[in-house]
């Protein structure tokens, strides 16, 4: 990520320019059925035995009035998913064992590997949102120069980053089993159950 995005985000927060209201942000969300992907433990990446990864294609329509990154942050925040960040997706496989994660594509496009090395290769583009359950491996294989992701987390859980080492495996599997369903969906709030 270049230096422009953090500066732009600070300017948006200071001035309010580019940030939608709650109503404007939620109006960008379409009712879309997700692709559901379930991945098995591959001996390296544990994945999640209970919850599937959800991929919502073109679930957000971005207009010209608001910054797409700000729209995603507002939608996630309104629905109780916070600690938002803007960047890309790591180019190595990793997962989070103590928290779920939502990834919204604000700009550009990319090819992702989901579920670890034995998982699935998926193309994503602006307007897509992926809900990654705790334990599910994810990495970016290739991205456009403009690729920008907004990530966020539910209010319960603790952020951590696991890379599939054997030393962390047993503890990670136990932690993944303890991560429950968030109270709100990152796109639809309490109107729609997450899983």
Phi, psi and omega in degrees: 000138180276177183286342185296318185298313178297322179294316179299318180297317177298318179296320178299315181293325181287324185255336185083353181289131180090349181265124180282160170287171177305311183295318179296319180295312182294334177291342179281344184273125177263159176274106185231138174277134182275157165281133181253128181233124179248133182237140177275157171299125182258012182088346181240306176254123184289332186058195185238122182286341184256317191249135176278155169287140181244126178243111178262109180276133176050041182282339178244136174251115180266130174269184181272344186288326186240151177290128181303323177298319179292324178298311180298315178302317182294315180300311181297315182296317179302327182265017173085009178257119187235204185052042184293148176223160175234128180183207172255201174243137182308147180267024173223152183290135179206168176206169179241122186269347185242008182198150172276166181218144172246137180237118178250130181272113183272321181212155173076199182208162181201166171248123182247151170252118183247139178088011180090189185297336179256018183273224186228140175268129185227140174265136179233156180211169181310133181099348178277151174224136179237127174260115184257110178293155175308135177094345184275124180290144177207148178199158178262125179270323183200140182217152174290161181298335183265003186302125178221131181241142169248123178248154178204170186223151176291165184291341178252142182117170181231131178292134169209164180233122179245144182244010176091019179285152181291333180295326183266350190303306184299315178295321180296317180298319177297317181295318180302318180296338181269350182278117183269187180279128176298152182293331182233147174284138183294341178254321189247003177063219183276357180288340190218125177292147182288310178233000000 
